[in-house]
Every structure is written in C-alpha cells, then in structure tokens.
Amino acid sequence: MFLLLWACTTGKESDTTAPTGPTLTTDIQPILDRNCVGCHAGSAAAVYLDLSAGAAHNELVGEAAYQVPTMVEVAPGDVEGSYLWYKLNSTQADVGGSGTRMPPELTLADSDLALFQSWIEMGAQ
C-alpha cells in the first residue's frame, strides 16, 4: 500500500508524459517548411519524398531511404542509422549515398542541425 501511495503522490506511475526535446510539429516541420517543402511536397515531390506538414513523419520515420535502401530516412534514437542526417551534413557518400547535400545550395544553421540531431536521438516524435 505504501508503494502505491508513493507512486501516486510522486507521479511516477504515468508513462503518458509529453515528449521532451524537439518534436516534428513544433521544431522540425518549420525547418522543413522553410528549406525543403519547395521541392519535396505533393505528388510531384523530388525523389518521391513529401516533407509537407501531415506527410513528413510517415515519409521519414522508419522508411527506406531512396538512395540507400538498406538504411532508413530516420531511425528513431539512431542518428548514425538515419540517412537524412547524412544528407543534411553532406556526408551521404560515407554511407553509400549519392546526390547533393540537402537542402541544395544552402547549409542549415548549426541550431537547425542540432534540432534534427536531438529530434532523432529523442525518438523522432
């Protein structure tokens, strides 16, 4: 009985807390909207990757990478297993990828890259 009472008074029994760290909707989607959606949206999206709001999570998380099918675009909790991370850093050739850095002709700010890294590490929610 004491354990149950302790758990109830400390809130330790709940696993339904809000995610900590960056989320797709709040932190990542605005970066995608500013830098990626111009080419990666709708049915004519470049390399069939729609990064528009409402589509990005399903297109990225756990999905095979177009250029390296043995990898996924975003592996929740695994930055080094996420092909997107290599594309954002122009190191895609290191994992057998091709093409140019994303977004092309623009390097994301270090703060944006840090948000992507943290988002992936925290489970890509």
C-alpha positions, 0 to 999 in steps of 0.5 A: 500500500505504501508503494502505491501511495508513493507512486501516486503522490510522486507521479511516477506511475504515468508513462503518458508524459509529453515528449521532451526535446524537439518534436516534428510539429513544433521544431522540425516541420518549420525547418522543413517548411522553410528549406525543403517543402519547395521541392519535396511536397505533393505528388510531384515531390523530388525523389518521391519524398513529401516533407509537407506538414501531415506527410513528413513523419510517415515519409521519414520515420522508419522508411527506406531511404531512396538512395540507400535502401538498406538504411532508413530516412530516420531511425528513431534514437539512431542518428548514425542509422538515419540517412537524412542526417547524412544528407543534411551534413553532406556526408551521404557518400560515407554511407553509400549515398549519392546526390547533393547535400540537402537542402541544395545550395544552402547549409542549415544553421548549426541550431537547425542541425542540432534540432534534427540531431536531438529530434532523432536521438529523442525518438523522432516524435 
